[in-house]
Each structure stands twice: as C-alpha cells, then as structure tokens.
C-alpha cells in the first residue's frame, strides 16, 4: 500500500520487518572523528548495519587501518584525512565520498572535546583559547555538515545529520569551561536551526548529548579515582558511559526509524540532567 507521500506501507503490519528500519544498506555515512573512541565504535556499528562508511581522521595511518578493518569484516569503507576547521578540507572530504560512492546520506560529527586543555576563569578567558575551542567544537561540525547537506539536497533522497554535543551545552560547571560550554550550547542551538531549514528537503538534524564516556580522550580524568567516584555518585545509574552506550541512539537518529524526529537534543547521561 502506498500512502500520500509515496511511501510503501504494508496492509498487514505483521509483514513488516521492524528491524529493517534500523539498517543503512547501500547508504553512505560520513563519521567525522572516526578514529576517536566514540567515532571508531560508530564506524563499526554503521558498517555492521550495511552502510558504506567514510572514516574521517587527522591521522592517516589510524584512519586507513580502521577502514581496512571494516573492509576485512565484509563492509565497505574509505579513509579520509582532513582538518575540518578548514572549509577546503571539509569540502574535499565530501567530494571524496561522492567520487567513491556517488551519494551522501548520513553525516555524524564526533570531532570535539578538549575542555580540560583550556581551563580559564570566565572573566579572563583568553581570546586565542576561545577561538581554538570554538573551532574544535563548533566549526568542525558546521563546515563538513554544510558540504554533506549540499550533496544530500542535490541527491534528492533526504538525509540524516547527527551532531555530538555534551551535557555541558545545557549545564554550567564551576571549572573554567566557558568556551567549551558556550560552543556546545551553540551546537545545540544550531541543531534546531538546521533542522528547521532543512526539513523541506527531508533532512533531519539531531544531536546526541552525552556526559563522560570512557574513551582514550577522557582516560586521564577518569583515572583520578576521587573524580570518577564523585561523578558516579551524581549519575543515577552510578556508572560511566561506555562507547556501546551511544550506539543505539545513533542508529535510531541516522536511520529510517527516526523519520519524524528532528531538531532534538537527546541526552545520554545515565539520568544526570534529570536531577540537576
């Protein structure tokens, strides 16, 4: 049965394979920061549900090795090395995806972080550090997304944009995080604006907003037993997130399962913001 929008609808819901909604067969997914802890896990997950994956990274050896790992496991993958704070690099990454596969359907932006490397009092926050943190946590999502969405619009098949923010986009912290908090808050706002503008193209835009996730990037802070214990006490589930914990939400928001979800900030924090 075909509905008014031209979509296939089964007359008998029993005939529907519900899990197909969570697959990405033949679709092309760009994962920025694909060589990072979260990005690597997402590249693996997307490949396992059928996506052709563009593994972005700054380290060519690591990006190439991960792409080869995905191919060895039966998937399709391409490594792309780019500085996503530079428009020319962002545009080139998307052009490489188009040259290899002829389409772009999904972009997931996991580049970011660095808050612990730029802790300064709010009243004297250095301009150079402010610019660096905004480049890392906002510009690096803006530029590749613009390039990817231009390709999606030209393709006429809709698409999915998923940003990775942080609970710090919603919550302040008395720890010198001015630039990081501001950049993540701006990314949350940008999510809503992009969702509003691109809905007419059937492109959804959402954001996942985790608290601490156990990755190599956070290993130093989490190695401090007192810090980790305090964090676990504040999280109602009383544990730190693992990279597996972000997979389900990311698949939901990048597949047909989320066709009516856009402009949303999905907080993955073990209940932390529910009691703040």
C-alpha positions in Angstrom: 0.0 0.0 0.0 1.3 3.5 -0.9 0.5 6.5 1.3 0.0 10.1 0.2 3.7 10.8 0.5 4.6 7.9 -1.8 6.0 5.7 0.9 5.4 1.9 1.0 3.0 0.9 3.7 2.2 -2.8 4.4 -1.5 -3.5 4.6 -0.6 -6.1 7.3 1.8 -4.8 10.0 2.8 -8.4 10.7 4.5 -8.5 7.3 6.9 -5.6 8.3 10.4 -6.5 9.4 10.7 -3.8 12.0 14.5 -4.1 12.3 14.9 -3.0 8.7 14.1 0.5 9.9 17.5 0.5 11.7 19.6 -0.6 8.7 21.6 1.6 6.3 22.1 -0.8 3.4 23.7 1.0 0.4 23.7 4.3 2.2 26.8 6.4 2.7 27.7 7.6 6.2 30.5 10.0 6.9 31.8 9.8 10.5 33.9 12.8 11.4 36.4 12.0 14.2 36.0 8.4 13.1 39.4 7.4 14.6 38.4 8.6 18.1 36.9 6.4 20.8 33.2 7.2 20.0 33.8 7.6 16.3 35.5 4.2 15.9 32.6 2.4 17.6 30.1 4.2 15.4 32.1 3.4 12.2 31.9 -0.3 13.3 28.2 -0.1 14.1 27.2 1.6 10.8 29.3 -0.8 8.7 27.5 -3.7 10.5 24.1 -2.4 9.5 25.1 -2.1 5.9 26.4 1.5 5.5 29.3 2.4 3.3 31.4 4.3 5.8 33.7 7.3 5.3 36.2 7.1 8.2 37.5 10.6 8.8 40.5 11.3 11.0 43.6 13.6 11.3 45.9 10.6 11.5 46.2 8.9 8.1 47.6 5.6 9.5 44.8 5.2 12.0 42.0 6.1 9.5 43.4 3.8 6.9 43.7 1.0 9.4 40.2 1.3 10.6 38.8 1.5 7.1 40.7 -1.7 6.3 39.3 -3.4 9.4 35.8 -2.6 8.3 36.5 -4.0 4.8 38.1 -7.1 6.3 34.9 -7.7 8.2 32.9 -7.6 5.0 31.9 -3.9 4.9 32.6 -1.0 2.6 34.8 1.8 3.9 37.0 4.6 2.8 39.5 6.6 4.9 39.6 10.4 4.6 42.2 12.7 6.2 41.1 16.3 6.7 41.3 19.3 9.0 37.6 20.0 9.4 38.2 23.5 10.7 39.2 24.4 7.1 36.4 24.7 4.5 38.6 23.4 1.7 39.3 20.2 3.6 35.7 19.7 4.6 34.6 20.1 1.0 37.3 17.7 -0.2 36.2 15.0 2.2 32.6 15.1 0.9 33.9 15.2 -2.7 35.9 12.0 -2.0 32.7 10.3 -0.7 30.8 11.4 -3.8 33.6 10.2 -6.1 33.7 6.8 -4.4 30.1 6.1 -3.8 28.0 8.7 -5.7 25.9 9.9 -2.7 26.0 11.0 0.9 23.1 10.0 3.2 24.4 10.5 6.7 26.9 12.6 8.5 27.8 12.1 12.1 30.0 14.8 13.7 32.0 13.4 16.7 35.0 15.8 16.5 35.3 17.9 19.7 36.4 17.9 23.3 39.5 19.5 24.7 37.8 21.2 27.6 40.4 20.0 30.1 43.1 21.6 28.0 41.6 25.1 28.1 40.5 25.9 31.7 40.4 29.6 32.4 38.4 31.9 34.6 35.4 33.3 32.8 36.4 37.0 33.5 39.8 36.5 31.8 39.3 33.7 29.3 42.0 34.1 26.6 40.7 35.0 23.1 43.1 32.6 21.4 41.8 29.7 23.5 38.2 30.7 23.0 38.8 30.6 19.2 40.5 27.3 19.4 37.7 25.7 21.4 35.0 27.1 19.1 37.0 25.8 16.0 37.2 22.3 17.6 33.7 22.0 18.9 31.6 24.1 16.5 33.3 25.0 13.3 34.4 21.4 12.8 30.8 20.3 12.8 29.5 23.3 10.7 31.8 23.0 7.7 31.5 19.3 6.9 27.8 19.4 7.6 27.3 22.2 5.1 29.2 20.3 2.4 27.4 17.0 3.2 23.9 18.6 3.1 24.6 20.3 -0.2 25.2 16.8 -1.6 22.1 15.4 0.1 19.9 18.2 -1.3 21.4 17.6 -4.8 20.7 13.9 -4.5 17.0 14.5 -3.6 16.8 11.5 -1.2 16.7 13.3 2.1 19.3 12.5 4.7 20.4 12.4 8.4 22.7 14.8 10.3 23.8 13.8 13.8 25.9 16.1 15.9 27.7 15.1 19.1 27.4 17.7 21.8 27.7 17.4 25.6 25.6 17.8 28.7 27.7 20.9 29.2 25.7 22.5 26.5 22.9 22.6 29.0 24.7 22.7 32.3 27.4 25.1 33.6 30.3 23.9 35.7 32.5 25.9 38.1 35.7 24.7 36.5 36.8 27.2 33.8 34.8 25.7 31.0 33.5 28.9 29.4 34.5 28.3 25.8 33.5 24.6 25.8 30.1 25.2 27.4 29.4 28.1 25.0 30.5 26.1 21.9 28.3 23.1 22.9 25.4 25.3 23.7 25.8 26.9 20.3 25.9 23.5 18.6 22.6 22.6 20.3 21.0 25.8 19.0 22.5 25.2 15.5 20.8 21.8 15.6 17.4 23.3 16.0 18.1 25.9 13.2 19.5 23.5 10.7 16.6 21.1 11.4 14.1 23.9 10.7 15.8 25.0 7.4 16.4 21.5 6.0 13.2 19.8 6.9 11.8 20.8 3.4 14.5 18.6 1.9 13.5 15.6 4.2 16.9 16.0 6.0 16.7 15.6 9.8 19.1 17.1 12.2 19.5 15.9 15.7 22.1 15.9 18.5 23.3 13.3 21.0 24.5 14.9 24.2 26.5 12.6 26.5 28.1 13.1 29.8 31.6 11.5 30.3 32.1 8.4 28.0 35.0 6.1 28.7 37.3 6.8 25.8 41.1 7.4 25.5 40.4 11.1 25.4 38.7 11.0 28.9 41.0 8.3 30.4 43.2 10.9 32.2 40.4 12.5 34.1 38.7 9.1 34.8 41.9 7.7 36.1 41.5 10.0 39.1 39.6 7.7 41.5 38.2 10.6 43.5 37.0 12.4 40.4 35.4 9.3 39.0 33.7 8.3 42.2 32.2 11.7 42.6 30.9 11.6 39.0 29.4 8.1 39.5 27.7 9.3 42.7 26.0 12.1 40.7 24.8 9.9 37.9 21.7 8.0 38.9 22.8 4.8 37.1 26.0 5.1 39.1 28.4 4.3 36.2 30.4 6.0 33.4 29.1 5.5 29.9 30.9 3.1 27.5 31.1 3.7 23.8 28.5 0.9 23.3 26.0 3.1 25.2 25.9 5.6 22.3 25.3 3.1 19.5 21.6 2.6 19.9 20.7 6.2 20.0 23.0 7.0 17.0 21.5 4.2 14.9 18.0 5.4 15.8 18.7 9.0 14.7 20.6 8.0 11.5 18.1 5.5 10.1 14.5 5.4 8.8 13.4 4.7 12.4 13.7 8.4 13.1 12.0 9.8 10.0 9.7 12.0 12.2 12.4 13.1 14.7 14.3 16.3 14.0 15.6 19.3 15.9 16.1 17.3 19.1 18.8 17.1 21.7 18.9 13.5 23.1 20.8 13.5 26.4 22.7 10.3 27.2 23.8 10.8 30.7 22.5 8.0 32.9 20.0 10.4 34.4 22.4 13.1 35.4 20.4 16.1 34.0 17.2 14.7 35.3 18.2 15.5 38.8 20.1 18.8 38.2 
